Amino acid sequence: QASEAGITGKVIIQFSVGRDGKVMNAKVMRSVHPSLDNEAIRVILSSPKWQPAKQSGNPVKQNYVIPIMFTLQ
């Protein structure tokens, strides 16, 4: 839908990686278009487990903010 309309841009996503490495609590910090926002959240939440952050050698929950670029080819 967004590609047919020629919509591109950078969606900023915030999410957490739990102590078990599971990605959770994804939300849009900067929106471009609802369809791109939903796709960015879908991609983040469907990613494989991440390596959890560690504090004093123990895994801890960590928040991340990353940009996801949508371009047309």
N, C-alpha and C positions, 0 to 999 in steps of 0.2 A: 504494500500500500504506500509506504513512504518513498520507496524507490520509484514507483510510477509517478508520484507527485514531484520527484526531484529533490526530496528533502535530505539534507546531509547535516552533519554537525558532531559536536562532542558532548556526550552525556557523562556527567560526573556521578559516580555511584559510590555510596558508603556501605560497607558491610563488615561483619565480624567473622573471624575464624575462631572457632571454639577450641577447647583444650584437646579435643579429639581430631581436629583438623577439618571439621565440617564447616562449610560456608553457610551463614545464616544472617537474618535481619538486614537484607539488602534493601536500600531505599535510594531514590533519586535525589541528588543534591542540586543538580542543575539540569533542567529539562530542555529538550530540543523539540520533540513531538511525542505524543502519547505512544504511538506505535514503536518508535525507537527506544523510548524509555522502557517499555515492557520487554522488548527484545534484549536490552542490556541487562535487565534484572534476570531474565530467563537464562541468559548465558552465564552470568555469575553464579546463580544458584545451582545450575547443572554442572558446574566445573567439578573435576575430581577433588578429592580431599587435598588440602594444603598441608604444608609442614607447619605445625603450630609454633607460635612464639614461645620462648623459654625465659623464665626468670629464676635465677639460682638453680638452673638445671631442671626445673619443672615446667611442663607445658602450661601456658596461660592463654586466656582469651585475649584477642587483639583486634582492634578496629583498623580498617583500611579505607582509604579513599583513592579511587583510581578513575582515570578518564577512559572512555570507550569511544573511539572515533568511528563514525559511519560515513563512508564515501561511496560515490558512484563510479563504476568503471565502464 
